[in-house]
Amino acid sequence: MKIEIEGKKKNPLLERTEVSFSVEHERASTPTRDEIRTQLAGTLGVKKDTVIIDRMNTEFGRQLTKGYAKVYDSVESAKKFEKEYLLARNKLEGGESQE
């Protein structure tokens, strides 16, 4: 799995950085949100708990997934600004990370 950052934009008002990315996953299934969060956190040099995957889209027949993520300055900022269903998808619901 190879991840590439396509764009990055700082949003100081919402205490986050917005990231567009693409993931090549040759001869493998679409990676999970958790796998992408881990890889993205490593690439950007941040904690995994501050990365929220907003959306991912894999085109039919291609081994390329494009997505959009939000990297918050802190976990508290993520819980303050993100919707509950996105926190649940990214395993940050209930005030604590469920890893």
N, C-alpha and C positions, 0 to 999 in steps of 0.2 A: 504494500500500500504506500503510495507516494502522494504527499499533500503539497499543494502549491497555493500560496497566498496571492490572490488576484487583485485585491484592493483593500485598503485600510483607511478608515476615517475616524478621527478623534471627535467625540461628542461630550464636551466638558459639562454641559448642562445636565445630562443624564448619567454622568460619571462612568462613561464606558467608551470603548473603541469598537467600531463596527467593522467586521471583517468579511470579505467575500473570498471563498476558497473553492478549489476543485481537488478531487481525490481520484487518482487512477488506481483501479483495483483489478489488474489483469489476472485472469484465470481464478477469480475468487468472487464470492457473493458480495453484495453491497455491504459495506462496513456498518456496524451499529453506531448509534449516536455516542455511546460510551467510548468506543475505539477512536472515533474522530475527535472527541473532546480531549482524550489523552494525548493524541498526536498533535493537535492544535496547541494545547497548553505547552507541550515540549518545544514546538517550533517557535512560539511567541515568548517563551520564558516566563510564563505566569502559572499560578495555581490552577489546577483542574476545576476546582469549585467555583471559580470566577468566570468560567466559559459556559455560555448558554447557546446551544445550537437552536437557531430559530427555524430554519427550514433546510431540507436536503431534497434534491431531485436527481434521479437517475433516468436518463433517456433510454427508451427501449432498445435493446440490442447493443448498447454501448457499455463499456466498462469504465465509465467516467461519471462521477457524481459531483454536482455543483451545489454549493450551499452558502448560507449566510449565518454568521454567528455574532454574538455580542460578548465582548470581554469586559467585564466590570472591574472597577478599581478595588472593590471588596465584595464579599459574599452578602453583607448587609445591604449594599446598593442594589445587588441583583434581586434580593427579596423585596426591596422597596419598590422597584420599578417594573419588574416582570410580572406577567400574568401567571396565575396559579397553575394552569395546565402546562405551561412551558417549564415551570419549576418542577412539576411532577415528571414530565418527560425527561428532564435532565437530572432527576433524582436529587433535587434540592428542597423538596416540599417539607413542611412540618418543622422548619427552623433548623434542621441539621442535615448534613449530607449523609446519604445512605449507601456507603461504599463497603 
